[in-house]
Amino acid sequence: MRASLQALTDELRRLKSTGVRTIAVSDESIAALRKVIAAGPAAAAAVAASARFTPHEPVPSATREPAASEPPARENATPAAAPTFVKPASAPAGAKLPPAPTVQLPAGDKQTRWTVLHELVVKDATCCARVRPGKKVVLGVGSLEAKIMFVGEAPGAEEEIKGEPFVGPAGQLLTRMIQAMGLKREDVYIGNIMNWRPDMPTAPGGEQIGNRPPNEDEMRYCLPYLRAQIEVVNPELLVALGSTAAQGLLGFGSFKALGDIRGKWHEFSGKPLMVTYHPSYILRNQSNRSKRMIWEDLLKVMERSGLPISEKQRGYFLG
Ligand code: URA
């Protein structure tokens, strides 16, 4: 079912890229889509539970796909079935954002500075106006002494409820990737380019279904908050997860395909930056080949940060 949904999403994206703006959909199809979407979180959780980041496990045949091209950036990318659009929170949809905030943190220890930053972000009027009632603005999480900082895209459904990045299916997989490196999630710092979940149209009174990547203006607005987290934590190196994070850090339109820049060292805020795929790629492509591509990038991160690497780890996902 998930594969069919992905195929449908890909086809809709393809049509959109050719200029198609409207399509005719029968009532039966709408009803079928609604059913799939309603089952979405459970289906995503099932996929996440089966997505191990341990070597050589059998690949579930239902989810086996060739890792041909760069994956779409977000998990749970479902087509919007609802025809009626409403504005999110109190911000007018599509309105240009104000100038990016200037973040000035007091002198002091890391914890004090991070706490001040957290207050600034969760009370930022622009961020708050863009989260729906009952949902949260999200700042990074993890060790303030971390040597490695992972940077993702934006909060999703689970993250905006908990107010913590990477707690949904992709987050569970990220945790297993970190563990494969011989670390614990609490040893690293995990942040996002964005501090709120980019809005999607919903049916009146309905929950947001699916995610979209943030646009350039949204990333521009949130970037000072990411820079401030880098300044406070002062990690040795950064890892950008996926195309959107890489665009946020390296500049919108600065590369054509993630495949051209991943696995190489770049620089952001004076820190070495490794670019790799987003964990949601593995949720869609649970082959050893896909896992190996990410793993090779993470091996480079381990080498650069002086983490011990066993022969066993070097051989993960080969063959
Ligand atoms: N994907 C991201 O990029 N960030 C999150 O916090 C969750 C999913």
Residues whose N, C-alpha, C, O or C-beta is under 5 A from the ligand:
A	BS01	URA	G152 E153 A154 P155 G156 E159 P165 F166 A170 N192
